[in-house]
Amino acid sequence: MIAFEQFTLDNGLKVIFHQDKTTPMAVVNVIYDVGARDENENKTGFAHLFEHLMFGGSKNIPNFDAPLQLAGGECNAFTNNDITNYYDQLPVQNIETAFWLESDRMLELAFTPKSLEVQRNVVIEEFKQRYLNQPYGDVWLELRPLIYKEHPYKWATIGKEISHIENATMEDVKSFFYKHYAPPNATLVVGGNLELDRVKELAEKWFGSIPSREKYDRSLPVEPEQKERREKTIERDVPANAIYIAFRMAERTDNEFYTGDLVSDILGRGKSSRFYEKLITEKKMFSQVASYVTGGWEDGLIIVMGHLLEGISMEDAEIAMWEELQDLGKNDLPERELTKVKNKFKTSKVFSEQPLLNRVMNIALFDRIQMLDELNDELSKYDAVTSTSIKEFSSKTFVHENSSTLKILVKK
């Protein structure tokens, strides 16, 4: 059970406090309701660029990291298609340092040409190293536009192409900041051995005077239902042929998400999964297999993938993978198998909630998807998944008309 209390400042900033008296550390987490889906199609990669810019100096603080390190803290951030999240961990007695730092960069960045140039180069180098020059690195650059034709999920968080970041102007950057980085578009979550009154005092002191700014009204195109099989084959400098198949499913806030998440575990999580036992151990067709859900907030995906062993044809590998997918939709899942996968999930969830940081980030994420009241109900939702719902989900989802397949061949 994760307990929390919440209040909202006059400028629209929501603050949530999670008390933990067992740790000497504190966490300050600021989550912004902005991701790659909020970008202009001709100016992509900005949400991720801002993940870096927010560490490049703010209005009154030229260096974010130095004061935090002096206070015994550390920080990081992540961006995806839906949100951008910043977090600081430090000794609880020094927590005001994190309030000071986070509030100043919410107020206004330094917007110096030097910071923009430095962070632009960092992002461009990351684009090259992680997405262009790494084996299988461009999977999402190729797969997303195959799956999505209308919704902005059709580009990856890093952006569609390097030129969009290369051509980003200071005016572009300022416009993006003032549109999305504002109190009503953020949630501040604080965790640690504190009292609510102290959190209220610090929140009001450091964030209360930040101008509210108008909240961005998101209105994104809806992706039409997919009604045809999509496929693309590319050649790359990779160690082995690979296949990725994406299937559309419900968004993160739909109850179907929990069924899909367990289906992905049944198929591809660990050495007791169906893919591993059938495709690696028994048929010896793949060296690596996996299955996972994306949990998109507006549209979800379940992905299955595998790296082929040498001498195995792509056609045979694809057929074998589809046999496992369709078996789940045709035959009842043994209760023992369902119980096993639920127990594995419960164990990993309990362990994942041990660190304070994970609990705080979970609170932030649930608040942003407007499911904070259901934060402690997740296990019961997974428990409610039945063999029948697994079968129904699989028979509906794993059909060729709902598939987008990317085949990667070793360049000859």
MARDO-294134 format. One line per field, with one value per residue (C-alpha): residue number from 1; residue in one letter; chain; x, y, z. Coordinates in pm, 1 decimal. Layout:
<torgus>
nr NUM | ...
rest A | ...
kette A | ...
px X | ...
py Y | ...
pz Z | ...
</torgus>
This chain:
<torgus>
nr 1 | 2 | 3 | 4 | 5 | 6 | 7 | 8 | 9 | 10 | 11 | 12 | 13 | 14 | 15 | 16 | 17 | 18 | 19 | 20 | 21 | 22 | 23 | 24 | 25 | 26 | 27 | 28 | 29 | 30 | 31 | 32 | 33 | 34 | 35 | 36 | 37 | 38 | 39 | 40 | 41 | 42 | 43 | 44 | 45 | 46 | 47 | 48 | 49 | 50 | 51 | 52 | 53 | 54 | 55 | 56 | 57 | 58 | 59 | 60 | 61 | 62 | 63 | 64 | 65 | 66 | 67 | 68 | 69 | 70 | 71 | 72 | 73 | 74 | 75 | 76 | 77 | 78 | 79 | 80 | 81 | 82 | 83 | 84 | 85 | 86 | 87 | 88 | 89 | 90 | 91 | 92 | 93 | 94 | 95 | 96 | 97 | 98 | 99 | 100 | 101 | 102 | 103 | 104 | 105 | 106 | 107 | 108 | 109 | 110 | 111 | 112 | 113 | 114 | 115 | 116 | 117 | 118 | 119 | 120 | 121 | 122 | 123 | 124 | 125 | 126 | 127 | 128 | 129 | 130 | 131 | 132 | 133 | 134 | 135 | 136 | 137 | 138 | 139 | 140 | 141 | 142 | 143 | 144 | 145 | 146 | 147 | 148 | 149 | 150 | 151 | 152 | 153 | 154 | 155 | 156 | 157 | 158 | 159 | 160 | 161 | 162 | 163 | 164 | 165 | 166 | 167 | 168 | 169 | 170 | 171 | 172 | 173 | 174 | 175 | 176 | 177 | 178 | 179 | 180 | 181 | 182 | 183 | 184 | 185 | 186 | 187 | 188 | 189 | 190 | 191 | 192 | 193 | 194 | 195 | 196 | 197 | 198 | 199 | 200 | 201 | 202 | 203 | 204 | 205 | 206 | 207 | 208 | 209 | 210 | 211 | 212 | 213 | 214 | 215 | 216 | 217 | 218 | 219 | 220 | 221 | 222 | 223 | 224 | 225 | 226 | 227 | 228 | 229 | 230 | 231 | 232 | 233 | 234 | 235 | 236 | 237 | 238 | 239 | 240 | 241 | 242 | 243 | 244 | 245 | 246 | 247 | 248 | 249 | 250 | 251 | 252 | 253 | 254 | 255 | 256 | 257 | 258 | 259 | 260 | 261 | 262 | 263 | 264 | 265 | 266 | 267 | 268 | 269 | 270 | 271 | 272 | 273 | 274 | 275 | 276 | 277 | 278 | 279 | 280 | 281 | 282 | 283 | 284 | 285 | 286 | 287 | 288 | 289 | 290 | 291 | 292 | 293 | 294 | 295 | 296 | 297 | 298 | 299 | 300 | 301 | 302 | 303 | 304 | 305 | 306 | 307 | 308 | 309 | 310 | 311 | 312 | 313 | 314 | 315 | 316 | 317 | 318 | 319 | 320 | 321 | 322 | 323 | 324 | 325 | 326 | 327 | 328 | 329 | 330 | 331 | 332 | 333 | 334 | 335 | 336 | 337 | 338 | 339 | 340 | 341 | 342 | 343 | 344 | 345 | 346 | 347 | 348 | 349 | 350 | 351 | 352 | 353 | 354 | 355 | 356 | 357 | 358 | 359 | 360 | 361 | 362 | 363 | 364 | 365 | 366 | 367 | 368 | 369 | 370 | 371 | 372 | 373 | 374 | 375 | 376 | 377 | 378 | 379 | 380 | 381 | 382 | 383 | 384 | 385 | 386 | 387 | 388 | 389 | 390 | 391 | 392 | 393 | 394 | 395 | 396 | 397 | 398 | 399 | 400 | 401 | 402 | 403 | 404 | 405 | 406 | 407 | 408 | 409 | 410 | 411 | 412
rest M | I | A | F | E | Q | F | T | L | D | N | G | L | K | V | I | F | H | Q | D | K | T | T | P | M | A | V | V | N | V | I | Y | D | V | G | A | R | D | E | N | E | N | K | T | G | F | A | H | L | F | E | H | L | M | F | G | G | S | K | N | I | P | N | F | D | A | P | L | Q | L | A | G | G | E | C | N | A | F | T | N | N | D | I | T | N | Y | Y | D | Q | L | P | V | Q | N | I | E | T | A | F | W | L | E | S | D | R | M | L | E | L | A | F | T | P | K | S | L | E | V | Q | R | N | V | V | I | E | E | F | K | Q | R | Y | L | N | Q | P | Y | G | D | V | W | L | E | L | R | P | L | I | Y | K | E | H | P | Y | K | W | A | T | I | G | K | E | I | S | H | I | E | N | A | T | M | E | D | V | K | S | F | F | Y | K | H | Y | A | P | P | N | A | T | L | V | V | G | G | N | L | E | L | D | R | V | K | E | L | A | E | K | W | F | G | S | I | P | S | R | E | K | Y | D | R | S | L | P | V | E | P | E | Q | K | E | R | R | E | K | T | I | E | R | D | V | P | A | N | A | I | Y | I | A | F | R | M | A | E | R | T | D | N | E | F | Y | T | G | D | L | V | S | D | I | L | G | R | G | K | S | S | R | F | Y | E | K | L | I | T | E | K | K | M | F | S | Q | V | A | S | Y | V | T | G | G | W | E | D | G | L | I | I | V | M | G | H | L | L | E | G | I | S | M | E | D | A | E | I | A | M | W | E | E | L | Q | D | L | G | K | N | D | L | P | E | R | E | L | T | K | V | K | N | K | F | K | T | S | K | V | F | S | E | Q | P | L | L | N | R | V | M | N | I | A | L | F | D | R | I | Q | M | L | D | E | L | N | D | E | L | S | K | Y | D | A | V | T | S | T | S | I | K | E | F | S | S | K | T | F | V | H | E | N | S | S | T | L | K | I | L | V | K | K
kette A | A | A | A | A | A | A | A | A | A | A | A | A | A | A | A | A | A | A | A | A | A | A | A | A | A | A | A | A | A | A | A | A | A | A | A | A | A | A | A | A | A | A | A | A | A | A | A | A | A | A | A | A | A | A | A | A | A | A | A | A | A | A | A | A | A | A | A | A | A | A | A | A | A | A | A | A | A | A | A | A | A | A | A | A | A | A | A | A | A | A | A | A | A | A | A | A | A | A | A | A | A | A | A | A | A | A | A | A | A | A | A | A | A | A | A | A | A | A | A | A | A | A | A | A | A | A | A | A | A | A | A | A | A | A | A | A | A | A | A | A | A | A | A | A | A | A | A | A | A | A | A | A | A | A | A | A | A | A | A | A | A | A | A | A | A | A | A | A | A | A | A | A | A | A | A | A | A | A | A | A | A | A | A | A | A | A | A | A | A | A | A | A | A | A | A | A | A | A | A | A | A | A | A | A | A | A | A | A | A | A | A | A | A | A | A | A | A | A | A | A | A | A | A | A | A | A | A | A | A | A | A | A | A | A | A | A | A | A | A | A | A | A | A | A | A | A | A | A | A | A | A | A | A | A | A | A | A | A | A | A | A | A | A | A | A | A | A | A | A | A | A | A | A | A | A | A | A | A | A | A | A | A | A | A | A | A | A | A | A | A | A | A | A | A | A | A | A | A | A | A | A | A | A | A | A | A | A | A | A | A | A | A | A | A | A | A | A | A | A | A | A | A | A | A | A | A | A | A | A | A | A | A | A | A | A | A | A | A | A | A | A | A | A | A | A | A | A | A | A | A | A | A | A | A | A | A | A | A | A | A | A | A | A | A | A | A | A | A | A | A | A | A | A | A | A | A | A | A | A | A | A | A | A | A | A | A | A | A | A | A | A | A | A | A | A | A | A | A | A | A | A | A | A | A | A | A | A | A | A | A | A
px 0.0 | 148.6 | 1.0 | 2.7 | -148.2 | -203.8 | -272.4 | -262.0 | -94.1 | -277.0 | -75.9 | -207.2 | 91.7 | -26.5 | 185.6 | 174.0 | 355.4 | 449.1 | 588.4 | 857.0 | 1010.1 | 1244.8 | 1495.7 | 1742.9 | 1700.5 | 1436.8 | 1310.9 | 1183.6 | 1020.5 | 871.1 | 674.5 | 564.7 | 269.4 | 469.2 | 621.6 | 707.8 | 337.0 | 314.0 | 569.1 | 521.1 | 577.5 | 838.3 | 1011.4 | 1045.1 | 1280.3 | 1206.6 | 1069.7 | 1388.8 | 1604.7 | 1442.8 | 1530.4 | 1889.6 | 1830.7 | 1676.8 | 2021.1 | 2194.8 | 2127.2 | 1817.9 | 1738.7 | 1924.9 | 2132.4 | 2396.9 | 2479.6 | 2213.3 | 2435.5 | 2697.7 | 2470.1 | 2289.5 | 2616.1 | 2736.3 | 2416.4 | 2497.8 | 2240.8 | 2207.3 | 1959.2 | 1838.1 | 1546.8 | 1369.1 | 1139.1 | 896.0 | 612.9 | 379.2 | 570.2 | 902.0 | 1014.7 | 1288.9 | 1397.8 | 1643.8 | 1760.4 | 1942.3 | 1966.6 | 1637.1 | 1802.5 | 1914.6 | 1581.4 | 1538.1 | 1823.8 | 1614.3 | 1311.4 | 1531.0 | 1680.0 | 1356.8 | 1157.4 | 1413.7 | 1413.7 | 1034.7 | 1035.4 | 1264.5 | 1568.3 | 1879.1 | 1819.8 | 2182.4 | 2313.8 | 2595.7 | 2359.2 | 2147.2 | 2452.1 | 2603.2 | 2281.0 | 2196.3 | 2532.5 | 2476.1 | 2138.3 | 2274.0 | 2557.8 | 2307.0 | 2094.6 | 2397.6 | 2537.6 | 2217.1 | 1992.2 | 2205.6 | 2536.7 | 2417.6 | 2290.7 | 1908.2 | 1919.1 | 1687.2 | 1409.6 | 1169.5 | 1264.8 | 1144.8 | 864.0 | 667.4 | 586.7 | 487.3 | 232.4 | 102.4 | -12.2 | -195.2 | -112.0 | 218.1 | 323.5 | 454.2 | 791.6 | 1032.3 | 1117.9 | 1459.4 | 1280.8 | 1219.8 | 1555.0 | 1866.9 | 1797.3 | 1501.9 | 1738.3 | 2014.7 | 1773.5 | 1613.4 | 1624.2 | 1623.5 | 1272.9 | 1159.3 | 1305.6 | 1149.2 | 810.3 | 820.0 | 923.4 | 651.8 | 388.2 | 461.6 | 683.8 | 431.6 | 282.6 | -60.0 | 117.7 | 328.1 | 302.3 | 554.4 | 588.1 | 793.1 | 889.9 | 1084.6 | 1091.7 | 910.5 | 582.1 | 310.0 | 334.5 | 703.4 | 630.0 | 355.0 | 588.7 | 866.9 | 631.2 | 473.7 | 810.0 | 980.2 | 702.8 | 416.3 | 533.9 | 591.6 | 343.6 | 69.2 | 64.6 | -218.4 | -240.8 | -178.9 | -500.2 | -401.0 | -602.4 | -426.7 | -541.7 | -688.7 | -518.1 | -772.7 | -826.1 | -567.1 | -728.8 | -438.4 | -115.7 | 190.9 | 544.3 | 884.3 | 1223.0 | 1551.6 | 1920.1 | 2157.1 | 2501.7 | 2367.2 | 2500.2 | 2184.3 | 1857.2 | 1575.4 | 1198.1 | 977.4 | 597.2 | 380.5 | 11.0 | -219.0 | -393.7 | -571.4 | -406.5 | -248.6 | -564.8 | -785.6 | -844.1 | -733.7 | -379.4 | -345.8 | -446.9 | -205.3 | 75.2 | 28.5 | 5.0 | 343.1 | 487.8 | 338.3 | 495.4 | 835.4 | 936.6 | 1212.6 | 1324.4 | 989.5 | 800.2 | 639.0 | 869.1 | 1179.9 | 1067.0 | 930.6 | 1142.0 | 1478.6 | 1491.7 | 1271.6 | 1287.2 | 1627.1 | 1528.5 | 1615.6 | 1904.9 | 1695.0 | 1320.1 | 1109.3 | 761.5 | 653.1 | 385.7 | 452.3 | 174.6 | 112.7 | -130.2 | -338.7 | -275.8 | -94.6 | 121.3 | 228.5 | 559.9 | 711.0 | 1064.3 | 1336.4 | 1691.9 | 1726.5 | 1996.3 | 2217.1 | 2067.8 | 1705.7 | 1492.9 | 1288.9 | 977.7 | 1012.8 | 1089.0 | 785.7 | 556.1 | 682.6 | 626.5 | 271.0 | 191.1 | 264.0 | 64.1 | -240.3 | -227.2 | -305.3 | -618.2 | -738.6 | -672.0 | -748.8 | -448.9 | -385.4 | -467.9 | -129.0 | 47.4 | -167.6 | -106.2 | 267.5 | 290.0 | 74.9 | 297.4 | 610.0 | 454.7 | 350.0 | 698.6 | 867.4 | 616.2 | 671.6 | 1049.4 | 1019.1 | 832.9 | 1104.4 | 1311.7 | 1158.5 | 1239.7 | 1028.6 | 730.2 | 752.6 | 780.2 | 486.8 | 274.3 | 374.3 | 290.6 | -47.7 | -136.3 | -52.3 | -274.7 | -548.9 | -554.4 | -405.4 | -704.5 | -628.1 | -257.0 | -298.7 | -543.2 | -299.4 | -248.3 | -622.0 | -653.8 | -390.5 | -558.6 | -886.6 | -735.4 | -868.7 | -784.0 | -1091.2 | -977.9 | -629.9 | -787.9 | -1022.7 | -743.5 | -514.1 | -775.4 | -868.1 | -515.5 | -295.8 | -443.4 | -255.2 | -474.7 | -357.8 | 13.0 | 307.1 | 618.7 | 974.5 | 1230.0 | 1596.3 | 1839.2 | 2214.3 | 2364.5 | 2556.1
py 0.0 | 334.0 | 615.9 | 976.6 | 1318.4 | 1588.9 | 1959.3 | 2215.2 | 2555.6 | 2863.9 | 2856.5 | 2509.6 | 2298.0 | 1972.6 | 1847.6 | 1492.5 | 1382.0 | 1024.3 | 982.5 | 721.5 | 732.7 | 441.1 | 615.4 | 902.0 | 996.4 | 1205.5 | 1216.4 | 1519.1 | 1425.3 | 1665.0 | 1509.2 | 1721.6 | 1632.3 | 1662.3 | 1396.5 | 1330.7 | 1314.9 | 1691.7 | 1787.9 | 1940.5 | 1669.9 | 1892.2 | 1972.4 | 1642.2 | 1542.8 | 1857.6 | 1680.5 | 1477.0 | 1781.1 | 1952.8 | 1661.3 | 1772.3 | 2149.7 | 2140.0 | 2049.7 | 2327.0 | 2612.9 | 2804.5 | 3171.3 | 3206.6 | 2886.5 | 2838.2 | 2479.3 | 2235.5 | 1942.2 | 2116.6 | 2235.6 | 1901.6 | 1709.5 | 1938.7 | 1848.5 | 1477.6 | 1424.0 | 1286.4 | 1341.7 | 1209.4 | 1226.4 | 1033.5 | 1115.4 | 900.3 | 965.1 | 1074.2 | 1244.5 | 1389.1 | 1306.2 | 1463.8 | 1329.2 | 1412.8 | 1195.4 | 1351.0 | 1336.8 | 1450.5 | 1732.2 | 1888.4 | 1854.3 | 2230.6 | 2228.5 | 2015.3 | 2245.0 | 2544.1 | 2377.9 | 2234.4 | 2552.8 | 2770.4 | 2563.2 | 2548.7 | 2928.4 | 2986.1 | 2835.6 | 3042.8 | 3010.5 | 3079.5 | 3004.9 | 2806.1 | 2577.8 | 2516.7 | 2435.0 | 2203.4 | 2009.9 | 2001.7 | 1833.5 | 1588.7 | 1485.6 | 1457.6 | 1238.0 | 1023.5 | 991.4 | 866.6 | 636.9 | 475.9 | 479.3 | 484.9 | 319.5 | 46.1 | -292.4 | -290.9 | 69.4 | 202.8 | -51.8 | 211.8 | 462.5 | 204.2 | 35.2 | 333.6 | 486.7 | 139.6 | 108.7 | 464.1 | 672.0 | 959.0 | 971.4 | 1136.5 | 804.1 | 750.9 | 897.8 | 788.5 | 1001.1 | 1084.3 | 1239.2 | 1153.8 | 1278.4 | 1456.4 | 1766.8 | 1859.1 | 1907.5 | 2057.1 | 2326.9 | 2403.2 | 2778.3 | 2963.4 | 3084.2 | 2722.3 | 2625.4 | 2915.6 | 2851.8 | 2483.2 | 2566.5 | 2824.2 | 2601.3 | 2290.2 | 2366.7 | 2534.7 | 2463.8 | 2344.7 | 2100.4 | 1941.5 | 1734.4 | 1761.1 | 1442.7 | 1445.2 | 1137.5 | 1087.8 | 1128.3 | 1460.9 | 1602.8 | 1736.5 | 2086.5 | 2105.7 | 1994.8 | 2256.0 | 2524.2 | 2437.0 | 2399.7 | 2739.8 | 2906.0 | 2783.1 | 2709.2 | 2933.4 | 3248.7 | 3083.4 | 3227.7 | 2982.4 | 3011.6 | 2867.2 | 2486.7 | 2327.4 | 2186.0 | 1857.6 | 1757.7 | 1485.3 | 1292.6 | 950.0 | 656.8 | 465.7 | 96.1 | -109.4 | -337.8 | -468.2 | -655.2 | -430.6 | -546.0 | -395.8 | -560.4 | -376.9 | -474.1 | -360.5 | -432.3 | -659.3 | -989.1 | -1188.3 | -1166.8 | -1041.5 | -1008.0 | -762.4 | -788.1 | -513.1 | -547.9 | -262.2 | -299.5 | -79.5 | 221.5 | 222.5 | 342.5 | 62.8 | -254.7 | -454.9 | -330.3 | -569.8 | -867.1 | -766.9 | -720.0 | -1072.9 | -1212.4 | -1054.5 | -1223.1 | -1561.0 | -1531.8 | -1383.9 | -1321.9 | -1547.7 | -1901.8 | -2055.5 | -1842.9 | -2005.1 | -1838.4 | -1947.6 | -2306.7 | -2358.8 | -2137.4 | -2152.8 | -2475.0 | -2706.3 | -2583.7 | -2412.7 | -2136.0 | -1822.8 | -1706.4 | -1439.4 | -1382.6 | -1129.4 | -989.2 | -665.7 | -394.1 | -25.1 | 106.6 | 410.6 | 651.9 | 697.8 | 373.4 | 60.8 | -197.4 | -551.2 | -634.8 | -976.5 | -1011.7 | -1263.4 | -1290.3 | -1587.1 | -1850.6 | -1887.9 | -2116.7 | -2055.3 | -1899.0 | -1587.6 | -1761.9 | -2059.8 | -1835.6 | -1617.6 | -1920.4 | -2066.5 | -1736.8 | -1704.6 | -2060.4 | -1963.6 | -1642.3 | -1809.8 | -2100.2 | -1853.5 | -1744.7 | -2096.6 | -2295.1 | -2232.1 | -2132.1 | -2387.4 | -2232.8 | -2340.6 | -2139.2 | -1833.4 | -1860.1 | -1890.7 | -1579.2 | -1380.4 | -1484.5 | -1381.9 | -1043.7 | -992.8 | -1077.7 | -836.0 | -561.3 | -598.0 | -579.7 | -284.4 | -83.6 | -123.8 | 178.6 | 513.9 | 652.7 | 388.2 | 454.4 | 828.8 | 787.6 | 547.9 | 805.9 | 1067.3 | 842.2 | 739.5 | 1100.1 | 1200.9 | 929.3 | 1042.6 | 708.5 | 815.3 | 676.6 | 336.4 | 335.8 | 60.5 | -145.3 | -275.2 | -618.2 | -678.7 | -581.9 | -836.4 | -1091.3 | -1034.7 | -1155.1 | -1500.5 | -1775.0 | -1667.4 | -1305.0 | -1421.1 | -1627.0 | -1348.3 | -1089.5 | -1316.5 | -1419.1 | -1053.4 | -908.7 | -1167.3 | -1147.9 | -1063.6 | -759.0 | -608.4 | -677.9 | -462.9 | -669.0 | -542.2 | -789.7 | -705.4 | -895.5 | -910.9 | -686.5 | -896.2
pz 0.0 | -109.2 | 100.7 | -19.2 | 43.0 | -216.0 | -258.7 | -540.2 | -545.0 | -672.2 | -996.4 | -1080.0 | -972.4 | -818.1 | -527.5 | -389.4 | -74.4 | 12.5 | 363.0 | 430.2 | 778.9 | 716.2 | 489.7 | 538.2 | 170.2 | -2.5 | -361.1 | -548.0 | -877.3 | -1133.5 | -1417.2 | -1713.4 | -1932.2 | -2254.3 | -2475.9 | -2837.0 | -2924.6 | -2858.0 | -3122.2 | -3464.4 | -3727.8 | -3893.0 | -3563.8 | -3381.5 | -3100.8 | -2897.2 | -2587.5 | -2568.8 | -2644.1 | -2345.3 | -2121.5 | -2186.9 | -2195.5 | -1848.6 | -1713.6 | -1911.1 | -1674.9 | -1561.8 | -1502.7 | -1171.1 | -1159.1 | -1431.8 | -1330.9 | -1213.0 | -1114.6 | -898.6 | -612.1 | -605.2 | -582.5 | -304.1 | -120.2 | -158.0 | -429.3 | -778.6 | -1057.6 | -1389.1 | -1631.4 | -1904.1 | -2194.3 | -2387.6 | -2631.0 | -2349.7 | -2067.4 | -1949.5 | -1595.6 | -1381.3 | -1045.0 | -768.5 | -478.7 | -183.6 | 197.4 | 346.5 | 545.8 | 217.0 | 35.5 | -2.6 | -253.4 | -487.5 | -446.7 | -532.8 | -840.2 | -981.2 | -925.7 | -1100.5 | -1415.8 | -1415.5 | -1389.5 | -1687.0 | -1854.3 | -1922.6 | -2297.9 | -2382.8 | -2734.0 | -2572.4 | -2379.5 | -2689.8 | -2897.0 | -2635.4 | -2575.5 | -2945.9 | -3012.9 | -2726.9 | -2871.8 | -3227.0 | -3102.0 | -2908.5 | -3225.0 | -3417.3 | -3149.8 | -3016.5 | -3320.5 | -3635.3 | -3547.9 | -3310.7 | -3428.0 | -3432.4 | -3303.5 | -3572.4 | -3510.4 | -3374.4 | -3642.9 | -3896.1 | -3702.7 | -3570.2 | -3912.5 | -4030.4 | -3747.1 | -3724.4 | -4019.9 | -3843.6 | -3471.8 | -3362.5 | -3213.2 | -3566.8 | -3470.5 | -3199.9 | -2895.8 | -3041.6 | -3341.5 | -3705.1 | -3833.0 | -3710.7 | -3920.3 | -3697.5 | -3402.3 | -3617.4 | -3737.4 | -3399.3 | -3335.7 | -3003.9 | -3088.5 | -3141.1 | -2804.9 | -2614.2 | -2772.1 | -2672.7 | -2316.3 | -2247.9 | -2404.2 | -2199.1 | -1897.7 | -1672.0 | -1325.8 | -1454.3 | -1686.7 | -1411.7 | -1096.4 | -812.6 | -607.5 | -288.3 | -88.7 | 234.3 | 612.8 | 619.6 | 742.1 | 515.0 | 661.7 | 569.6 | 213.2 | 184.2 | 318.1 | 69.7 | -225.1 | -162.3 | -98.8 | -413.3 | -664.7 | -550.8 | -729.2 | -1070.4 | -1324.7 | -1409.6 | -1790.9 | -1994.2 | -1999.6 | -2337.0 | -2482.7 | -2645.2 | -2950.5 | -3146.7 | -3452.8 | -3376.7 | -3543.8 | -3755.4 | -3694.1 | -3881.2 | -4137.0 | -4340.8 | -4280.4 | -4305.0 | -4365.5 | -4433.0 | -4494.4 | -4447.3 | -4463.8 | -4192.3 | -4046.9 | -3773.4 | -3630.6 | -3710.3 | -3900.6 | -3679.7 | -3685.6 | -3495.2 | -3508.6 | -3355.7 | -3278.1 | -3181.9 | -2845.3 | -2590.8 | -2430.1 | -2081.5 | -1908.3 | -2044.5 | -1840.6 | -2144.4 | -2077.3 | -1782.5 | -1995.1 | -2269.2 | -2017.8 | -1881.9 | -2237.4 | -2314.3 | -2004.8 | -2102.3 | -2445.9 | -2382.8 | -2023.0 | -1899.8 | -1973.7 | -1880.5 | -2136.0 | -2439.0 | -2689.9 | -2502.0 | -2448.1 | -2801.0 | -3026.9 | -2852.2 | -2649.9 | -2855.8 | -3216.7 | -3191.7 | -3433.2 | -3235.5 | -3018.7 | -2850.0 | -2810.6 | -2622.5 | -2588.2 | -2424.0 | -2421.3 | -2479.2 | -2256.2 | -2474.8 | -2310.6 | -2624.7 | -2810.0 | -2698.6 | -2868.0 | -2789.8 | -2955.3 | -3020.3 | -3150.1 | -3213.5 | -3346.9 | -3580.6 | -3556.0 | -3860.7 | -4123.8 | -4018.0 | -4290.9 | -4215.2 | -4348.3 | -4112.7 | -3816.5 | -3882.7 | -3918.1 | -3589.5 | -3409.3 | -3545.2 | -3435.3 | -3074.8 | -3101.9 | -3250.8 | -3006.6 | -2726.6 | -2913.9 | -2992.3 | -2676.9 | -2311.6 | -2102.7 | -1824.4 | -1486.4 | -1355.5 | -1625.0 | -1555.4 | -1180.1 | -1237.8 | -1454.5 | -1208.9 | -919.1 | -1108.9 | -1179.9 | -816.5 | -693.0 | -931.4 | -846.1 | -472.3 | -521.6 | -759.5 | -496.6 | -233.9 | -345.2 | -254.2 | -597.9 | -773.2 | -548.3 | -607.1 | -983.9 | -983.3 | -802.7 | -1060.4 | -1354.8 | -1214.5 | -1147.5 | -1503.7 | -1652.4 | -1412.1 | -1230.9 | -897.1 | -707.0 | -859.6 | -770.6 | -513.0 | -718.6 | -980.8 | -830.0 | -811.6 | -1179.6 | -1276.9 | -1049.5 | -1234.4 | -1563.5 | -1651.3 | -1899.6 | -2093.4 | -2117.1 | -2226.1 | -2503.7 | -2612.2 | -2615.6 | -2817.8 | -3075.0 | -3130.9 | -3126.8 | -3297.3 | -3644.5 | -3962.7 | -4032.9 | -3701.6 | -3754.4 | -3863.1 | -3929.0 | -3959.9 | -4093.7 | -4056.9 | -4276.6 | -4241.9 | -4508.7 | -4761.1
</torgus>
